[in-house]
Each structure stands twice: as C-alpha cells, then as structure tokens.
Amino acid sequence: MMNNNNHNKFDYRKSLKKPVNAFIISKIKFIDRYLNRPLASLLVRAVFKTRITPNGLTYISFFLGLLAAFFFSRGEYMYFVLGGAFAQMSSIVDGADGMLARAKELCSEYGAYLDLLFDRIVDFSLIAGISLGAGAYWNNKNLLLLGLFTAGLYLLQINLFYLTKSFLQAKERGETGEARALLILSMLVFAVANRLDLFIYLLMAETVVVNLARFIYFVSLGKTKGS
C-alpha cells in the first residue's frame, strides 16, 4: 500500500540526480539545478499520473531539439531566437525524463542509453544548424566550415570523456548533463543577442582546450594505471 502511495505522489528530492563532486561540474551545476530542474519538475508533476513514460519524454525532447536545429539553420534573426527557445525547451524536457524515471522507479539501462544517443544526435544537429544559419546570415562560408568543424570537435570531446570513464570503469552516467545545460542556455543567450558567430568561436576555443586536456589526462593514466 505504501508503494502505491509513493508511486502516485511526485517526490521532487527523489527525482533529482545524485550530486556530482567533480570540480568543474560543481561550478556550473547551478543552471541545471536551479533553472532546468525546477522547470522540468512542473512538467513531471503534470504527467506523473498519466501514461506518459520517461522514454516518451526522451522522444519529445529529441523532436524539440531537431526542430530547434531546423530553426537555427534558417539564417534569420527571429528563427535564431526560436531555435534558442526550442533548444532550451528540449533541454528542460531532457531533464524531465530522468526525473520521471527516478520518481516512479522506472530507471532502465535502455532508457539511459536512449537518452545518451538522442542527446548526441541533437547536440550535433544544433551546432550544425547554428553553423548553417550563421554562415548564411553573415554570408560567410568560412564561418559555416568552422562551425561544422567545431561540431566534430564537440562530439570528440564527449567521446573522450566517456572513453576515459569506460577505462576507469566508472559506473556513473549523465555527468555531462550540467555542462550540456550550460551549452544550450548559451545558445539561447547568443541567439537573442544575435551573436551566434561569437558562439561558434567560443565553442571552438573551448573544445580545442578541453580535447587537449582530456588527451593529456588519458595519456597520463598510463603512468598510474600501467600500460
């Protein structure tokens, strides 16, 4: 009976992820914890007693992200703003799927990997869409090429992160959520400011630095873990 009551009542604390102790994540988690999660909880409360599943929310987030990428690619200011708004909505729903799964004790391996798969497709689509739109808006083919190159660097950054986690046999997943929340919110901010060109330059610089740091870190593991 207690179990049924728990499943019929949304518990916000239970829906949150376990805290991540990583230094960098601890500095940027405020966006995810104090903006995205409270907004996502409103959606979770609305669907908690319905038949909507966590994976269902994952699909909705995926669709919103692809729609945002399409808007970005249109190359007009109002579409940039729409792209930023839909990207932020996608990010919020992306947080809601995990919250619903934890609150209703429906977490699954498939759901976790589906979320990661869709996140990576949306990430590439958003950056590629921004690159197409910015290249057209500023009539700059170099900006387009630079943006697409940056999209590749960003995915490499994520791959290096999970490769290192796999080597270290870490069981945690979803540690990139806080960084992703910051990335997508910045898309909205730069879109409203009409400076998506600057967003591309800054993201390229970030990915170069982070990829280099992660490469050096992984190589250094050979000294501590053995070659």
C-alpha positions as CSV (number, residue, x, y, z in Angstrom):
1,M,0.0,0.0,0.0
2,M,2.8,2.4,0.8
3,N,4.4,1.6,-2.5
4,N,1.2,2.5,-4.4
5,N,1.0,5.8,-2.5
6,N,4.7,6.6,-3.3
7,H,4.1,5.9,-7.0
8,N,1.0,8.2,-7.0
9,K,2.8,11.2,-5.4
10,F,5.7,13.1,-7.0
11,D,8.7,13.4,-4.8
12,Y,11.0,16.2,-6.1
13,R,14.0,15.2,-4.0
14,K,13.8,11.6,-5.1
15,S,13.7,12.8,-8.8
16,L,17.0,14.6,-8.6
17,K,20.3,13.0,-9.7
18,K,22.9,12.2,-7.1
19,P,25.3,15.1,-6.6
20,V,28.5,15.1,-8.8
21,N,31.6,16.0,-6.9
22,A,33.8,16.9,-10.0
23,F,35.3,20.4,-9.5
24,I,34.2,21.8,-12.9
25,I,30.7,20.4,-12.7
26,S,30.2,21.8,-9.2
27,K,30.8,25.3,-10.6
28,I,28.3,25.1,-13.4
29,K,25.6,22.9,-11.9
30,F,23.5,26.0,-10.8
31,I,21.9,26.3,-14.3
32,D,20.8,22.7,-14.3
33,R,19.9,22.5,-10.6
34,Y,18.2,26.0,-10.1
35,L,16.7,26.7,-13.6
36,N,16.2,23.5,-15.6
37,R,15.3,21.1,-12.8
38,P,12.6,23.3,-11.2
39,L,11.0,23.9,-14.6
40,A,11.3,20.2,-15.5
41,S,9.6,19.3,-12.3
42,L,6.5,21.2,-13.4
43,L,6.3,19.0,-16.4
44,V,6.9,15.9,-14.4
45,R,4.1,16.9,-12.0
46,A,1.8,17.4,-14.9
47,V,2.4,13.9,-16.5
48,F,3.1,12.0,-13.3
49,K,-0.3,10.3,-13.1
50,T,-0.6,9.8,-16.9
51,R,0.6,7.0,-19.1
52,I,3.4,9.1,-20.5
53,T,6.7,7.3,-19.8
54,P,10.2,8.6,-19.3
55,N,11.2,7.3,-22.8
56,G,8.2,9.2,-24.1
57,L,9.6,12.4,-22.7
58,T,13.0,11.5,-24.2
59,Y,11.4,11.3,-27.7
60,I,9.7,14.6,-27.1
61,S,13.0,16.2,-26.1
62,F,14.6,14.7,-29.3
63,F,11.9,16.2,-31.5
64,L,12.1,19.6,-29.9
65,G,15.9,19.6,-30.3
66,L,15.7,18.7,-34.0
67,L,13.1,21.4,-34.5
68,A,15.4,23.9,-32.8
69,A,18.2,22.9,-35.2
70,F,15.9,23.5,-38.2
71,F,15.1,27.0,-36.9
72,F,18.7,27.8,-36.4
73,S,19.6,26.7,-39.9
74,R,17.1,29.2,-41.5
75,G,19.6,32.0,-41.1
76,E,17.2,34.8,-39.9
77,Y,17.2,36.6,-36.5
78,M,13.7,35.6,-35.5
79,Y,14.4,32.0,-36.4
80,F,17.6,32.2,-34.3
81,V,15.5,33.2,-31.3
82,L,13.0,30.4,-32.0
83,G,15.9,28.0,-32.3
84,G,17.3,29.1,-28.9
85,A,13.9,28.8,-27.3
86,F,13.1,25.4,-28.6
87,A,16.6,24.2,-27.7
88,Q,16.1,25.3,-24.1
89,M,12.7,23.6,-24.1
90,S,14.4,20.4,-25.3
91,S,17.0,20.7,-22.6
92,I,14.3,21.1,-19.9
93,V,12.3,18.1,-21.2
94,D,15.6,16.2,-21.4
95,G,16.0,16.7,-17.6
96,A,12.3,15.7,-17.0
97,D,12.7,12.2,-18.5
98,G,15.3,11.2,-15.9
99,M,13.3,12.9,-13.1
100,L,10.2,11.0,-14.0
101,A,12.1,7.7,-14.2
102,R,13.7,8.2,-10.8
103,A,10.4,9.4,-9.1
104,K,8.5,6.4,-10.4
105,E,11.3,4.0,-10.1
106,L,11.3,3.2,-13.8
107,C,15.1,3.7,-14.5
108,S,16.4,1.3,-17.1
109,E,19.7,0.7,-19.0
110,Y,17.9,1.1,-22.3
111,G,16.4,4.4,-21.2
112,A,19.8,5.7,-20.1
113,Y,21.4,4.8,-23.4
114,L,18.5,6.1,-25.5
115,D,18.9,9.4,-23.7
116,L,22.6,9.5,-24.5
117,L,22.0,8.5,-28.1
118,F,19.4,11.2,-28.7
119,D,21.5,13.9,-26.8
120,R,24.5,13.3,-29.1
121,I,22.3,13.5,-32.3
122,V,20.6,16.7,-31.0
123,D,24.0,18.2,-30.0
124,F,25.4,17.7,-33.5
125,S,22.2,18.9,-35.1
126,L,22.1,22.1,-33.0
127,I,25.7,23.1,-33.7
128,A,25.4,22.1,-37.4
129,G,22.1,24.1,-37.6
130,I,23.8,27.1,-36.0
131,S,26.7,26.8,-38.4
132,L,24.4,26.7,-41.4
133,G,22.3,29.6,-40.2
134,A,25.2,31.8,-39.1
135,G,27.1,31.1,-42.4
136,A,24.0,32.2,-44.4
137,Y,23.2,35.2,-42.1
138,W,26.7,36.6,-42.2
139,N,27.3,35.4,-45.7
140,N,30.5,33.7,-44.6
141,K,31.4,30.2,-45.8
142,N,34.4,30.1,-43.5
143,L,32.0,30.5,-40.5
144,L,30.0,27.6,-41.8
145,L,33.0,25.4,-42.2
146,L,34.4,26.5,-38.8
147,G,31.1,25.7,-37.2
148,L,30.9,22.2,-38.7
149,F,34.5,21.5,-37.6
150,T,33.5,22.7,-34.1
151,A,30.6,20.3,-34.1
152,G,33.0,17.4,-34.8
153,L,35.4,18.7,-32.0
154,Y,32.5,18.8,-29.6
155,L,31.5,15.2,-30.3
156,L,35.1,14.2,-29.9
157,Q,35.2,15.9,-26.5
158,I,32.2,13.9,-25.4
159,N,33.7,10.7,-26.8
160,L,37.0,11.2,-25.0
161,F,35.1,11.8,-21.8
162,Y,33.1,8.5,-22.0
163,L,36.1,6.6,-23.2
164,T,38.1,7.7,-20.2
165,K,35.1,6.8,-17.9
166,S,34.9,3.4,-19.5
167,F,38.7,2.8,-19.0
168,L,38.4,3.8,-15.3
169,Q,35.3,1.5,-15.1
170,A,33.2,4.3,-13.6
171,K,29.6,3.3,-13.3
172,E,28.1,6.8,-13.2
173,R,26.3,8.2,-16.2
174,G,24.9,11.6,-17.1
175,E,27.7,13.7,-15.6
176,T,27.7,15.8,-18.8
177,G,24.2,17.0,-18.1
178,E,25.2,20.1,-16.2
179,A,27.7,21.1,-18.9
180,R,25.1,20.5,-21.6
181,A,22.6,22.6,-19.8
182,L,25.1,25.5,-19.9
183,L,25.9,24.9,-23.6
184,I,22.2,25.0,-24.6
185,L,21.3,28.0,-22.4
186,S,24.3,29.9,-24.0
187,M,22.8,29.1,-27.5
188,L,19.6,30.9,-26.4
189,V,21.6,33.9,-25.0
190,F,23.8,34.3,-28.0
191,A,20.7,33.9,-30.3
192,V,18.8,36.6,-28.6
193,A,22.0,38.8,-28.7
194,N,22.3,38.0,-32.4
195,R,25.9,36.8,-31.9
196,L,25.8,33.2,-32.9
197,D,29.0,33.8,-34.8
198,L,30.7,34.6,-31.5
199,F,29.1,31.4,-30.0
200,I,30.9,29.4,-32.7
201,Y,34.2,31.0,-32.0
202,L,34.0,30.5,-28.2
203,L,32.8,26.9,-28.5
204,M,35.6,26.1,-30.9
205,A,38.2,27.5,-28.4
206,E,36.5,25.5,-25.6
207,T,36.6,22.3,-27.5
208,V,40.2,22.6,-28.5
209,V,41.3,23.3,-24.9
210,V,39.2,20.5,-23.4
211,N,40.1,17.9,-26.0
212,L,43.8,18.6,-25.5
213,A,43.3,18.4,-21.7
214,R,41.4,15.1,-21.9
215,F,44.0,13.7,-24.3
216,I,46.9,14.6,-21.9
217,Y,44.9,13.2,-18.9
218,F,44.2,9.9,-20.6
219,V,47.9,9.5,-21.6
220,S,48.9,10.3,-18.0
221,L,46.8,7.4,-16.8
222,G,49.4,5.1,-18.3
223,K,51.8,6.1,-15.6
224,T,49.3,5.4,-12.8
225,K,47.3,2.5,-14.2
226,G,50.1,0.8,-16.1
227,S,50.5,0.5,-19.9
